Amino acid sequence: MAENSYDCIVIGSGPGGYVAAIRAAQLGKKTAVVERDKLGGRCLNYACIPAKAVLRSADLLAEIREAGEYGLNVSGVEVDFAGVMARREKVVTTLTSGVGVLLKKNKIDVIDGDGSLTADGGVRVGDQTYSAPTVILATGSTPRTIPGVQFGKRIIGTEQAWALGELPARLAVVGAGASGAEIASGYARLGSQVRLMEALDRVLPTEDADVSRLVERGFKRQGVGVHTGDPIADVKSSEKSVTFSHGEDSGLEVDYLVIAAGRGADVDGLGLAEAGVELDDRGLVKVDGALRTSRAGVYAIGDLVAGPALAHKASDEGIIAAEDSAGRQTHPISYVDIPRATFCTPNVGSFGLTEEQAREQGYDVVVGKVPYGAVGGGIVYGDRTGMVKLVGESKYGELLGGHIVGTRATELIQELVNVRLLEGGYAEVGRIIHGHPTLSEAVMEAGRAADGWLIHG
C-alpha cells in the first residue's frame, strides 16, 4: 500500500522511469512510481517493443521468401496477421510483467493515476498528495501531427500503426525518419501497398547521406513507393479510407494514413509552472548535466529533455538522476555519441557525426567506407549491399562517427561506440582482431580504409 512520504518519487514508468526508480531503490531510497496507464510506458506497451515484434515477423517472412537462394524450397507461406499481432501482445506482456516483477523485487510502490507537481514540491495524484525530497519526471512524449491534419478516424499515429486489427491493403506514411521507415518497411514486407512520404529531400534525413541512399534502394526493392521533397495536402478522412494529394498526385486513397512526423514532450498536466520548473524555447524541460531542473530536488529525463528521443538514452539519464540525488558523482551524457538504431530493412546503426556534419564543423575529414560484400560474412549471410562507413579526422586519428546499413547493423554499431568511449580511433578499429568469417570484419576493414591501408576492398 502506498504511503504518504518517500525518499524518491518517479512520475512515469517507461524505460527511463522504471530504471530510475530501481537505481534509487538500490541506493537505499524508499521509492514509488506513479503511472497513469500501464507499467513500461509507451515504449514497452505501444511503441518500441510492439514495433520490433511486428518487424521480426516481417524479417522472418522475408527470409522464408528468399530461402530458394540458399537451396531451400519453401511453399505455402501465408501471413496470419492475427497471429502476428498475438505474438506482438505476448512479447509486450512478457516484458511489462517483467517490469512489475523488478519493481516488486526492489520494494518500489506503484501509485496508479496522473502525477503532477505541487507548489511546495510534492506530488499530487488524484486527491492524494505525496512528499519526497527527490522527484524524477519521466513522462515521455506525445505524437505530433502536421499542419492542417488532425488525428482521428483513419488518420493515426505510429502507436496505432503497430496495433491494427487487420493488415491494411494500402498504407501511406508521412515522415521517413526512424519510426516512419520502420512502419513502411515492416508493412510492405507483410503485404501492404505502402507509400512513404518525406517533406525533406531523402529518407532518414538525419542519417548520413550514403546511408539514406542505400536504405531508399532497399525500400524500393521491397515495393515501398518512396516520395521525397513535397508535403501532403487536401487530406480527408472517412470511416473507411483517407484521401490526399502529394506532389503531382491528387485523389490518392489509402486505408490508413500514418503520421510519423515526430513527437513532443508530454508536459501537460505536470504542474511545472506551479512548481517553478522552467522550459526552454522548444518546450522541453531545462536541465543541467545531472538532469536537475530549475526546481531543487526535481529532475527530468528522457523525451522531456534535450537529446535524442531514445529509450536507452532515457534509461541512462534515469540512472544519472537517481545517483546524483543520492550524492553520487555523475557525468553529463555526450548525446552525439549515443548509438542510434533503426530496425527497418536494411537495418541502420549509427553514432556521432555524419560526414557532412564533420565537414561543417571544420574537421579535416577522413572516411573509411567498405561494403559488406568485401568480407566473407557478407557473402555467407547474403548481404553484399550493406555498408560500414567511418568518419574521422586526420590530425589525431579521432573517430567522429560510425554509420552502418545492412544486416545486424543495429548490433554492429556498438563496437564503434565503445571504441569512441575508450578514446580509441579508426586506426585502433583497423588493428583489433575480428573473428572470421563475420560481418564485424567489415567494421575492421572500414577502420583500415580510414587509416589508408584497406586490405579487402
Summary of the structure (lengths in Angstrom):
residues: 457
radius of gyration: 23.3
end to end distance: 63.7
largest distance: 69.5
contacts: 1661
relative contact order: 0.12
helix: 35%
strand: 24%
